Amino acid sequence: MTGLARVLRRPAAGALAGQATSALAGLVLQVAAARELGAAGLAAFSLVYGAIVLATAVCSGLVGDSLTVLDRTDPGIRAGLHVGTAVVSGAAGLVGCLLAVVTGLVPAWAGLLLGLATAAFIVEDTLRRLLMAAGRFWSLPAVDVTSMALALAVLVWLATTGNLSLTSFVVALLAGQTGAALVAWVLLPATERPHGPWRRPSIAVVVSFGAWRAASQAVRPALLTVLRVLVVGLAGAAAYGPLEAARVYTAPTLVLVAGLGSFLLPHFVSLRSRGPAAGLRTADRAAAGLALAVGAIGLAGVAALPWLGPLLTGGGYGVPVAAVAGWALYAVAGAVLLPYSGLAAVHGVQRRVLALRGLEFAALGLAALLVALADGAVVWVPLVLALGPVLAALAVRQTVVLPIVRDAAAEPAAADRRSAPAGVAAVRGGVAAP
């Protein structure tokens, strides 16, 4: 029992528990949409939910990663983090409200609620990141369970008054995220709560680090959002619905991978004093371990699909096994990329990582071409997408991380040659001293 308690006290265990509950909370909402809204309704919900996740990823990179790496006790940086969160959440909420009204996905009054839900989602995620940065990993399950319980309670209540619609899920999302944000605020240490300062924010410092991380964090949600728009436009919402159901089926694995990235980033920060070589060894082990673990979960998911698939959709439509396998491989590819991109970010080369992650959009282009040219090719889209993260991981390791390690190893040798007597330096260089 003592050994188990020791394991449970580890930050990694808390991070995994937090991501498991986060995955469960998101999965419950998406499963409810898959069962209650049908294939076309699920496609519409996925567009809305995906856009919210995209906006959240921007704030997570800009503010969440900055508060993890930068000195958040500095008044200017702290104010910059506050202002950044307010600007992103407010802007995203306004855009979400306007898009909802213009597209007619929900009634005008529900568009306002969608804007508020978007802002609440971003604020709640930022408070979760603050809990992680403060080491309160075991507080995360309470936040996630609150979100899930409130959202489900609202859906059950609305179901008693009639059929559930996209608007019903917007209301549930708003209630769940607002309650979760309040719980996260209460669970934060008093010194970490974002109650000030707001004056003289060091916006430039936060943006100089966080902007590139925000762009990098937004790559995958942006890719999935563009994918939804492309496939719905090329093949229709009904054709995209089963593909989205397959993604929802594997969503816990994808969320787990993203959550481990939130843990790996501060871990790489703690390794920075030991040099890039130590970080690379850790990244290699993490990439291999994550790939094996995520792959095993994916295989189990494929094997259980005949039983779990109908539970997900309510039997209204099938979940293609090829799509499930493709999304599982996509999760494995993302797990391999994650440690190397995080390590590169800690050593300040986010721009090069972002440029190399353009390979993921190249894979998206291939997937769109496949859908446009071949009938029934929608189910193979995730498999094609998986090529992007694999190539990006190899490129980041070989062309970004390895040069950092080599440069760091060369610096002490160069310093030794500069400080040693000329004869010694010549012998070290492989030439006999005169």
N, C-alpha and C positions, 0 to 999 in steps of 0.2 A: 504493500500500500504506500510505503514511503517513496518507493521508486516511481510509482504512478503519480504521486503528488508532485515529485520533482519534475517530471516530464510536463505536467499540466501547468507548472509555474513558468515554464519557458516562454519567452515572447513568441517564438515560432508557433507553438501550440495555440496560443491565444489568437494569433493572426489567422491560423487555419480555421479555428472555431468561428471567428468573426466573418471570414469569407464564406464559410459553410452556411451560416445563418443569412448572410446577405444573398447568397445564391438561392437559398430556399425562399426568401421573401419575394425576390424577383420572379422565381419560377412559379410560385403559387398564383401570382397575378397573371402571368402569361398563360398558364394552363387554364385558368378560368376564362380568359379571352378566347383561347383555342376551342374550348368546349361550348361557350355561350354565343360567340359571335359568328361561327362558321368560318370557312376558308377565306372568303373575301373580307369579312369583318376582321379576321385576324391579321390579314395583310394591311388593312387600314390602321389597326391598333399598333402594328409593328412600325409603321411609318411615324406615327406620333411618338411612341415610346423611344424609338431609335433616335429621333431628333432631340428628345430630352437628354438621352444618354450622351449624344454628341456634344451638346452644350455643357453638360456636366464634366465631360472629359477635358474640355477647354479650361474650365475653372480648376479641375483637379491638377492639370499640368502647371497652370499659371500660379495658382495659390497653394494647392496641396503639396506639390513637390517643393515649392519655394519655402514653405514653413517647415518642411522636413530638413532641408539642406542649409538654408540661410539661418542667421541668428535672429530668431523671432522675438528675443528679449530686447533687441534694439528698438527704441521707440519709433524711429523712422520706418524701419522694415515692418514692424508690427502694424503701424498705420497704413503702410502700403498694402499689406495683406488684407486689411479690413476694407480699404477702398476697392481693391481689385475684386474681392468677393461681391461687394455691393454692385459694382458696375456690371460684372458679367451676369450675375443672377437677375438684375433688373433689366438689362438689355435682352437677355434670353427670354425672360418672361414676356416682355413687350412684343418681341418678334413672334413668339409662340401664339400669343393672343391674336395678333394681326393675321398670321397665316391661317389659323383656325377659322377666323371669320371670312377671310377671302376665299378659301377653298371650300367652305361649307361642310367640312367634315363633322362639325358639331354646331348646334344653335349658337347665336351670337352671345347669349348669356353664359353658355358653357365655354365659349372661347376665353372669356375673362377668367374663368376658373382654371382653364388650361394654362394660361399665363402664370397664375398664382402657383399652380402645381409645379410648373417648370422651375420657378424661383425657389420654391420650398425644396425641391429635389436637389438643387445645386447647393443650397445652404446646408442641408442635412449631410450631403456627401463631404462638404468642407469640414463640418464638425467631426465627422467620422475620421477624416484624415488627421485632424488635430488630436483626437483620442489616440490614434496610432503613434503620432509623433511624441506624445506625452508618455507612451508606454502603457496606456490603458487598453490593451488589446482585449482583455476579458470583459470590458464594458460593451464591446461591439454587439454581442448577441442580444443584450437587452434592447439596444437601439433597433436592431433588425426585427426582433420579435414584436416590438411595439408597432413598427410600420406594417408588418404582415397582419397582425391581429386587427388593427384599426381598418385597414383596407378590406379585409374579409368581412368584418362586421358591417361596413357600409354596403358592400355588395349583397350580403344576405338581406339586409334591411330593404334595399332597393328592389331585390328580387321579389319581395312580398307585395310590392306595389305594381308589378308588371314585369315585362321582359327586359332583360339587361341590354344596354346599348353602349356605344362608344362613350357617350356622355357619362354613363354610370361608372365606367372605369376611370374617367377623368376625376370625378368626385372622390372615388375611392383612393386614387393616387394622391390627391391633395390632402385628404384626411390622414392617410398613413404617413406621408413624409413630414407633415407639420408636427404630428405627435412624436415622431422619431427624432426630429430636430430638437424638440423641447427636452426629451429624455437625454439626448447627447449633451446638451447644455448643462443639465443638472449633474451628469456624471463626470464632466470635466473638472480638473483641479481649479480652484478659484483663480489662481494666477494665470491659467491658460485661457480662461473664458474671454472671448473677443468683445470686451466692453470698453476698450480704448487703448491707446489714443487714436484720434482721427486726424489731428492737425499735422502739417508738414510731412506728408507721407513720402517715403523714398520709393516712389513709383518706378523710377528708372532702374534701381537695383533689382527690384522684384521682376520687372519686365525683362531685363537683360538676361536673367537666368530662366525665368518661368515661361517666356514667350516661346522659346524653342521646345521646351518640355510640353507646353500646351499643344503646340503643333504636332509633336510626336504622339502625345496621348490621343489626339483627335484623329489620327490616321485610321485606326481600325473602325471606330464608330462612323466616321465619314465614309469609309469604304462600304460598310454595310448599308448605310443610308442611300448612297448612290446605287448600290446593287439593287435595293428594293425598288427604287424609282425606275431603274433600267428594266428589270425583269417585269414589273407590273406594266410598264409602257410597251414592252415587246411581246409579252406573253399573256398579260392580263392578271388581275388580282386573284382570280380563282386558281390560276396555274402557280402563282407564287405562294399561295396559302400553305400547301403541303411542304414546300421548301422551308418556310418560316416555322412550321410545326416541327420539322426536323431540327432546326436551329434551337428552338425552345427546348426540345428534348435533350440536347447536348449543352444547353445554356449553363447549368451548374458547373460543368467543367471549364467553360470559357471564363466564367466569373471567378472560379478558383484560381485560374492562371493569372488573371488581372490582380486579384488580391495578393497573391504571393509576390507580385511585382511591388506592391506597396510595402511589403515587409523587406524585400531585398534591397530597396533603395537606401533606407537608413542603415541596413547592415553593411552595404558597400561604403557608406560614409564612415562607419566605425572602423573599417579596414584600411581607410585611406592612409593612415600614418604608417602602415606596414608596407606600403608601396604597391604599385600596379600589379606586380607579379603575384602577390597574395590574392588580390582581387580577381585576377584571371583564373587562378586555380579554383577559387570558389565559384566563379561563373561557369567554368567547365563542369564542375561537379553538379552544380545546380541545374544546368541545361540537360545533362544526361539523366539525372534523377527525375526531373520534371517530365522529360519526354517519356521515360518508362512508366511513371505513375499515371500520367494523363493518357498514354496509350492503353494501359491496362483498363482504366475506367471506360475508355471508348469502346474497347472490345466487349466489355461487360454490357455496355449500353446496346450495342448491336445485337448481342445474344438475347437480351431481354426485350427487344423491340416487339416481337409477336404478342407479348403479354401487356407491355406498358403502352405501346402505341395506341390501341383503342381506348385506354383510359385517358390518354392525353386529349384525344379529339372527340371522345364520346361516341366513336364509331361512325361519325358523319363523313369522314374522308380518311384515306390512308396516309401513313407516314412512310415515304420511300426509304428503303434500307440503304440505297446508294447515297442518298443525301445525308443520312445519319452518319454513315462511314466517312463521307467527305468532311462533314463538320468536325468529326472526331480527329481526323488528320489535320484539319485546320487548327484545332486546339493544340495538338502536339507541336505543330510548326511555330505557333505563337509562344509556346512554352520554351522552345529552344532559343528564340530571339530575345526573350525577356531579360535574362541575366546580362547578356552582352550590351544591350541598349542601356540598361540601368547603370552598369559599370562605366560605360562611356560618358553618360550624363554626369556622374559624380566627378569625372576628370575633365569636365568642361568642354566636351566636343559634341554637344547636342546637334549642332548644325549638320555635321557630316553624317550623323546617324539619320537625321530627318531626310537628307538627300538620298541616302541608300534605301530608306523605306519607300521611296518612290517605286521600287520594284513591286510592292504590293498593288499599286494602282495599275502597273503593267499587267499583272495577273488578272486584275479586274477587267481590263480591256479584252484580254483573251476570253474570259468567261462571257462577256457581253457578245463577242463575236460568235462564240459557240451557240448561244441562245438564238441569235439572229439567223444563223445559217442552218441549224439542225433542229428538226422537230423533236420534242420530247427530251431535249438536252438540258432542261432546267435542273434535273436531279444531279447532274455532274458538275454544276457550278462550284460547290464548296471544294471539290477535289482540285479544280483548277486554281481556285483562290489560294489553296495551301502552298502552291509553288512560291508565291510572293514572300511570305515570312521565312521560308527555308533559305531562299537565295539571299534575303536581307541579313539573316543571322550569319551566314557564311561570310558575307561581305563586311559586316560590322566587325566580326572577330578578326578577320585577316587584314583588313585595310585600315581599321580604326584602333582597335584595342591592342593588337600585337605591336604596332609601331610605338605606342605609348610605353609598353613594357620594355621594348628594346632601348628606347631613349632613356628611360629611367635607369636601366642597367648600365648604359654607356657613360652616364654622368659621373659615377664614382671612379670609374677607370680613367676618365679624362682628367678628373681632379687629381688622382694619384700621379699621373704623368706630369701634370703641371707642377706639383709640389716636390716630386722626387728629384735627386741630382741627375744631371744630364746623362751620365753613364748608366745609371739604373734605369732611367726612362728608355734609353736605347736598347738595353737588354730586354726590358719588358716588351718593347716593340718588335723583338725578334732580330735585332741587329747588334752585333758585338760593339761594345764601346771602344773608341779609338784609344 
